[in-house]
Every structure is written in C-alpha cells, then in structure tokens.
Amino acid sequence: MNSEKTDGKGPIWIDLDNSPHVPFFRPIIEELQARGIPLILTARDAFQVTELVELYKIPCVTIGKHFGKNKLMKALGLLVRSAQLLPLIVRHRPRLAVSHGSRAQTMVARLLSIPSIVIADYEHARHVTKPDWMIVPEVIPTESASKSARHVLKYPGIKEDVYTPSLSPDPGILFKMGLSPDEIIVTVRPPATEAHYHNPESESLFAATIELLAAHAATRIVVLPRNQRQQSEIVQTWPQLIKSQKLIIPTEAVDGLNLVWHSDFVISGGGTMNREAAALGVPVYSIFRGHPGAVDLYLASKQRMTLLQSVDDVRQKIAVAKREKAVRPDLSNRHTLQALVGLIMGVAVETQAVEH
C-alpha cells in the first residue's frame, strides 16, 4: 500500500468492493502511481476480489467481507465494514475517496467529511449515501446520475475501455483448462442472484443457455460462478456435464479478460463481462433481466451486444459457431483511461483548493 504523503497532501483512497473493480482500477492505480500520487488501497473479501488482487499483485489491505443476500445481513455488513475501515482511514486521512460503488467507503467518507467520487455505469443502482461526485459514461443521462450525487462528470466510451487496452492475450489459459482452440469455446457468467437488482427470470435464461450449449457436440462451456453457493448449485444441477468436462468451472481465479478474448462468444447475466466482450469485439449475449441500463441499450443499438429477453430468444438468437479471431485485439486506444484519471485528478485538485 502506497500511502506516503510525498507532496504534503493526503493520499487518494481507492476501495475495491467487488470482483469487476479489480481489473477496472488496476490501470487507474498504475497511472496515478506513475504521476506520483500517494494511494491507500483497500479491498473487501467478497466474490473473487481477494483472488484477483493476488493475481494482479495489487498491494491492498483487505478489510471486511460479504454478508450474503439477506437484506438485514447486507445492512449489518455495511455497518460492520464501515466500522472496520474507520481506524485505517482516520490514521491516513485521505484527501479523496474513489470507488465504483463501494457503499462502505461512501459512508466512511461522509462520516469523516472526506470528498468522495463514485464511478458508475449502471444508473439504476441504489446508493445508500450520496457521494459528492459521480463520474459516468457519456451515454448515461445526467439527470439519472444527478439523483445520486451532487455533481456529475462524464467520460467518453464505456468502463471496460479503461482496462481492455491492458490485455496481453495468452492462449495458455485454454490449455490450462484442457480446452482446444478447435472447439467452440463459450464463456458463461451466471446472474448476480444476490444483487438488489436481480430478476429471477435471469435464472431461467441461464438454465436454458446451459441446455442449449450442452446439446451442441463441438461446444465446451466455461462457467464462472460468482460465489461458492452458486458453484454448488451448478454442480448439483449438471453433474454429468461436469463429469464429462463439457462444462468446466475453473478451480482458481482466471484472467477474465484473457478468457473472453479466447472465447468464441460470451453469455452473461451481469453487466461487466458482457461489456468486456463488446469492448473486445467478441460476440456477446446478455441474459440480464433487471432494468436495462443506458450503456447496454447503447451497445445493443450498435449491434455490439444482443439482449435476450426470453427462453425463446435463447434458443433462436444465440449463434453457436466459431468466430474469426484477429492475432490480437486493437489495444491502442487509452483515451478513456486518460480522460477518467484526468477527471479524478481534477476533483482532487478542486477539493484540495476548497480545503485551503
């Protein structure tokens, strides 16, 4: 954890609260460090956060854990983690708190009068405590974001454009899982059943997806469960597919972006992996049945993502086929990363000036 106050100012505090936040913040952290900005990095032991932090060698302090799906337990978990974060944050007194929707961070920042930024790409998410600033993709209407924050800033592109240029394709990921490039490789992410925006219809689409893919002789299905409970349910539901290795669940955290690139297509019940595929030009189908966000509607309108709304859609719209892969994706555009870091630094400078 880099928290030395080299410039006489407090560090910027980044909290990694959920699995997608780890690859997203990785290039942001590297860019801020390259600019000599002191940082405090914390992480929550939830989903695959801890494994991904270790995979990417991000020097975080892990504080708190996930308390499950029950609303009362979620509320308790928020209060407990906020209390656990307080001593570290009081000691280092950051000048700015930044996250992609960490409720505990926003609560602690409010308690300690630390200016806060929430970066968001789903305008229907609920925010328990209002951050001072929200930074959202340009396609999200300002009026939607302004319901959750006092100030709204916008960046070009989508969240996944921040970190997809960091991808270094490695075909070794396929051989490690016993997969062949000659097979039709499909990466599937189940719905986020513990999220407040979950719609049970997504689970029906997920089941129909697995049955469809299992019926094709050339397919191999890589499923990335969100937690141990979900993994156990999948194992109990499709034991024969797992026994025959038609359906594979990785035994350790994998570089999801690398897996997406080496897949022929992707199907996911959540937003991040879908948009990663779209950013890389990989065919992608969404089985998310919550309230659609502006980013997904934008990608669907550009035919970069197919939204599946029924079991019939699953059966009729998914094209089970190999795709023509380039040697490597076009990873030259770092404009979104630079724009986002510029906005963070702008807020940091502005809030510092106000304090003085």
Buried (B, 14 or more C-beta within 10 A) or exposed (E): BBBEEEEEBBBBBBBBBBBBBBBBBBBBBBBBEEEEBBBBBBBBBBBBBBBBBBBBEBEBEBBBBBBBBEEEEBEEBBEBBBEBBBEBBEEBEBBBBBBBBBBBBBBBBBBBEBBBBBBBBBBEBEBEBBBBBBBBBBBBEEEBBEEBBEBBBBBBBBBBBBBBBBBEBBEEBBEEBEBEEEBBBBBBBBBBBBBEBBBEBBBBBBBBBBBBBBEBEEBBBBBBBBBEEBBEBBBEEBEEBBEEEBBBBBEEBBBBBBBBBBBBBBBBBBBBBBBBBBBBBBBBBBBBBBEBBBBBEBBBEEEBBBBBBBBEBBEEEBEBEEEEBEEEBEEEBBBBBBBBBEBBBEBBEBBBEEEE
